Amino acid sequence: MSSSLIIPLMLAAMAVFMFVSVRNQKKRAAAVADMQSAIGPGTRVQLQSGLFGVVVDASDDTVVQIEIAPGVVTEWNRLAIRESVTDTPEDDGDTPTYDQDADDFQVPDSLEGLDGDPTDSQHDKPNLDKSRGDESGDDKHEEK
């Protein structure tokens, strides 16, 4: 008797799972459609690629023009917009800031003051290639 109930219970569980999945998918699609329709000029958005920008022209149904840098306007498919961003995150004091005046690092104009002479580095090394018959290597200790 219990074996005859297994198949109907499995089918019922699958039906419930499919119903819940489809319902959640419809909710997400409706939220995306609402966000897409609310986008207008001046809206700050984040694209699927992670790029942030400000919508310049959203009059077309499939394409929007987004300013990604001052004076740089690019054209994107409307579906590439991930979300509408309200403002930049506020500074909570946890992020370190860069103080340009505190940097005392000096870059020299020439190599004169550095240790070692990079132009003489090849002359200090012995020639170990014996196939050319060069005797300029460290073979001086083989004298008889």
C-alpha positions as CSV (number, residue, x, y, z in Angstrom):
1,M,0.0,0.0,0.0
2,S,2.7,2.5,0.9
3,S,4.5,1.8,-2.4
4,S,1.5,2.9,-4.4
5,L,1.6,6.3,-2.6
6,I,5.2,7.1,-3.4
7,I,4.7,8.1,-7.1
8,P,1.7,10.4,-6.4
9,L,3.6,12.1,-3.5
10,M,6.7,12.7,-5.7
11,L,4.5,14.2,-8.4
12,A,2.8,16.4,-5.9
13,A,6.1,17.6,-4.5
14,M,7.5,18.3,-8.0
15,A,4.3,20.3,-8.8
16,V,4.6,22.4,-5.7
17,F,8.3,23.0,-6.4
18,M,7.6,24.1,-10.0
19,F,4.7,26.4,-8.8
20,V,7.0,28.1,-6.3
21,S,9.8,28.5,-8.8
22,V,7.6,29.9,-11.5
23,R,6.0,32.3,-9.0
24,N,9.4,33.6,-7.8
25,Q,10.6,34.0,-11.4
26,K,7.6,36.0,-12.3
27,K,8.1,38.3,-9.3
28,R,11.7,38.9,-10.4
29,A,10.7,39.6,-14.0
30,A,8.1,42.1,-12.8
31,A,10.6,43.9,-10.6
32,V,13.1,44.1,-13.5
33,A,10.4,45.5,-15.8
34,D,9.4,48.1,-13.2
35,M,13.0,49.1,-12.8
36,Q,13.5,49.3,-16.6
37,S,10.4,51.5,-17.0
38,A,11.4,53.8,-14.1
39,I,14.8,54.6,-15.7
40,G,15.0,58.1,-17.2
41,P,17.6,60.8,-17.8
42,G,19.7,61.5,-14.8
43,T,19.3,58.1,-13.2
44,R,22.5,56.5,-11.9
45,V,22.7,52.8,-13.0
46,Q,25.0,49.8,-12.7
47,L,25.3,47.7,-15.8
48,Q,25.7,43.9,-15.8
49,S,29.4,44.3,-16.5
50,G,29.8,46.3,-13.2
51,L,30.2,49.6,-14.9
52,F,28.4,52.6,-13.3
53,G,27.0,55.5,-15.3
54,V,24.3,58.1,-15.6
55,V,21.4,57.7,-18.1
56,V,21.5,60.5,-20.7
57,D,18.7,59.4,-23.1
58,A,16.2,56.6,-22.4
59,S,13.6,57.4,-25.1
60,D,14.2,54.2,-27.1
61,D,12.6,51.0,-26.0
62,T,15.7,48.8,-26.5
63,V,18.7,51.2,-26.2
64,V,19.8,53.7,-23.6
65,Q,22.6,56.2,-23.8
66,I,24.8,56.2,-20.6
67,E,27.5,58.7,-19.6
68,I,30.2,56.6,-18.1
69,A,32.7,59.5,-17.7
70,P,32.4,63.3,-18.1
71,G,31.8,63.8,-21.8
72,V,31.9,60.0,-22.7
73,V,28.4,58.8,-23.7
74,T,28.0,55.2,-24.8
75,E,25.0,53.3,-26.1
76,W,23.8,50.1,-24.3
77,N,21.0,47.6,-24.6
78,R,18.4,48.3,-22.0
79,L,18.7,44.7,-20.7
80,A,22.3,45.4,-19.8
81,I,21.2,47.5,-16.8
82,R,21.5,45.5,-13.6
83,E,20.0,48.0,-11.1
84,S,19.3,51.6,-10.4
85,V,21.8,53.0,-7.9
86,T,20.6,55.8,-5.6
87,D,23.8,57.4,-4.4
88,T,27.4,56.6,-3.8
89,P,28.0,54.8,-0.5
90,E,28.6,57.2,2.4
91,D,32.1,57.2,4.0
92,D,31.9,55.3,7.2
93,G,35.5,56.0,8.2
94,D,36.6,52.4,7.6
95,T,38.0,53.0,4.2
96,P,41.6,54.3,4.1
97,T,42.2,57.5,2.3
98,Y,45.3,58.4,0.3
99,D,47.2,61.5,1.5
100,Q,49.3,62.8,-1.4
101,D,51.3,65.2,0.8
102,A,52.4,62.4,3.1
103,D,54.3,60.6,0.3
104,D,58.0,61.5,0.6
105,F,59.2,59.1,-2.1
106,Q,61.6,60.7,-4.6
107,V,62.2,59.3,-8.0
108,P,65.8,60.0,-9.3
109,D,66.2,61.7,-12.7
110,S,69.3,59.6,-13.5
111,L,71.0,56.3,-12.4
112,E,74.2,58.0,-11.2
113,G,73.3,57.9,-7.5
114,L,72.2,54.2,-7.4
115,D,74.4,51.3,-6.2
116,G,76.2,49.5,-9.0
117,D,76.5,50.4,-12.6
118,P,74.0,48.6,-14.8
119,T,76.1,49.2,-17.9
120,D,79.0,47.2,-16.5
121,S,77.0,44.2,-15.5
122,Q,77.8,42.2,-18.7
123,H,81.6,42.9,-18.4
124,D,81.8,41.4,-14.9
125,K,80.4,38.0,-15.9
126,P,82.8,35.3,-17.2
127,N,82.1,33.9,-20.6
128,L,81.4,30.2,-20.0
129,D,80.6,29.4,-23.7
130,K,83.6,27.2,-24.8
131,S,82.1,26.4,-28.2
132,R,83.3,29.6,-29.7
133,G,86.8,29.2,-28.5
134,D,86.6,32.3,-26.4
135,E,89.3,32.4,-23.7
136,S,87.9,35.4,-21.9
137,G,86.4,33.3,-19.1
138,D,87.8,32.2,-15.7
139,D,90.1,29.6,-17.3
140,K,93.2,31.3,-15.9
141,H,93.6,28.7,-13.1
142,E,94.3,26.0,-15.6
143,E,97.9,27.2,-16.4
144,K,100.6,24.5,-16.3
